[in-house]
Amino acid sequence: MIHWPFNLAVSHSLANNTATDNIVVALVDNQGRVGYGEGVPRSYVTGETARGSLEALKRELAPLVLGASLEPREALGWLERRGGPELLDRCPAAACALETALLDLAGQALGQPVSALLSPTPPAMVTYSAVIPLLPSKMLPVILEQTKALGMSQVKIKVQRQGAPELVARVRQALGPEVRLRVDANGAWSAGEAVENITAMAPSRVEAVEQPVAKDDLEGLTQVTASVEPLVLADESLCNMGDARGLLERRAAGGFNLRLSKCGGPARTLALLDLAGREGLACMLGCQVGELSLLSAMGRHFAAVHPQLIYLEGSLTRFFMEKDLTSQNLTFGPGGQAPPLRGPGLGIKVDPAALKGSLAFTLSRGLSGV
């Protein structure tokens, strides 16, 4: 388990995060290859804690994997097929960490990047969004200047119950007319407040709104979706397939914010993306606050072969923290652009020194077949 402080508190209406608590799995096969995976449990999203996720790994998930034999091309979704969907529903961050490690090993065994295990689509450049957290008023101009200097074409603004239209207007004025803006309320509003605030943002041309009402308020979410012009995306309301079906039955949202850790790993995230596509809903790939390079790399592989994703977040580690798990810097470049990762597996190299002092959990009774 990793507990690292942020340079700057990352705030929104559900939490004030001053540090990240992540779990990292190292999985060793019978050829001595090591696959790494990461999960980011957040209690306000899925009810998970880092300690609870470690316990789930030890007691429920690790016994499925240790000593097991699987073909590399069967790694995607193998964990759910072996343990069942209810298990992954209980511990999605732990499952994400373990499945990512499996895919890292499988890619290494095949000499292919993880992206090749996710889709036959050739990987392409991706474009990330900037994310503006809730900030003290005096700090906002600094963040906006950095965002403008990077030439970001897509920007997400975290908003709270009061003052959202005014904040968004400030961002629009600072960044200019061409930047695509969206907001994330993290459930801060009632349905009526959401409609009022979103309507008031019309002069700022906001094109999408994430999670305007509380995660369990599906009636309110449905009302907002039917009442406003911008696309409404479900985030905290959308963690697993059961959530997705409930949203679809009500037509409660126009799209889903998929996140690898909250959804239970790459295979489950892919299933949600496919379901949304069949039902005519849009999808974005978001990230958990505090993701490190392993999960950033997994997100890069996923996004690089799924061009239908309308927005992409991630590769933000070095904006918020002094260190990372790899010496390789995955931070996006000007305009938010970043290349696909071409090496085998995740295509990154973990620095063992970065894990010193952390509570490590290594599954080392080798897998065969990969």
Steps between C-alpha positions, in 0.01 A plus 500: 500500500631844408420814696654803329410866557380734229680826429160666509174387657275359228147596597147447374161483663546143630854517639803710579791277401839593644667165424442191289453147633561245227561127484769350278527132409813329368416168334781257413464217248696177475743659253594769751319779318334759723169664418382806688153636564343786694164574656374822658227429756287800587235455767283786369476330160481124560511468880849347490800582717864420432519264799181327394632459149817337630293259705291415194818427306636273769184313590295485180687597185851364553382138552346511152830594340782337694624190320239538226559427133359721226577581143621858449220583256244394762624747761239767419194412707657185647465626855125555476447170322687328782358688799159615379353849464392537863861476617609782271199705606626485859859598431539675162827681581668177612369322191630781279847472653511123455358493146743773392790292636369197310479698177848641556633143531299379202629780281857429603454129423364581153745783432205733441366814666193463721302702243524203260321285759217752533414558133623423146480875426850645442596730789502872428592828665265607776389841624459560872292764674620743762316477832456809717426400862328718756759760594538808717413801286857633501635174351257471211683747271823301537334173398320669212825651374666156507204349317513770235877465460457128434249575226241261642199459275276330759456616860290360783407730789411367843207700639316512830149588609544877487666721242537253213378724214731782613800266526438354157467850353843588646654192344341571162626859504852389594531212252318648203216391273653190341559285808241228559367535856317253720423503871492237774272561798575169678137486614498849656153605383138402532327446166349848510831662588670307222257619235528858627881497505543326166254738334691795647822365343360523147697818411822314585410218257551203729464185294472232772422465871618210715298368793282803573308328784578246772596153377181333628263769369414332172165678482676835528763398246226402256329834552820696436585299188157570355512872585838632386682527169856397600582129511447353850755236599453256789815449708452400864161355395678267257741244649387161373271326254203510738536877527519529122182301446314710755611820328406366159154391613426854615693673220648686796817621326634573155830327567734331745824608662694174507792464739712188509533470876138579596368267226707197604774494238548512123267212406206639693567850370504364146167322559344825620638685196353238267162513674487878480588488131220255425255726684615819327663658806829688497792401722808670639793344684563678827751437773503474877660786692855391579558240229868413458686388190375140494136599475589792272671252268199267504277796418730598213481151351121496535449843346746448215284224347156645576467821298125519576580634849392863493726624782808361668652574839820365650879525499468772765730353767784747467268797516398398852794305648877527525559132414361207309553124472702530179780717375309518170290815491153433361387862522328617183653764279373819339132490417455203732643264241685180586624206292396137547730279705672253268703273728388152607247487782433838653817626333635672811765409755427523871774645716537264802631788710166676459329218688735511799319585820165393356294206612561270206298199392673270253335190356802285433385140482540495127232483236561252224394547143604867483 
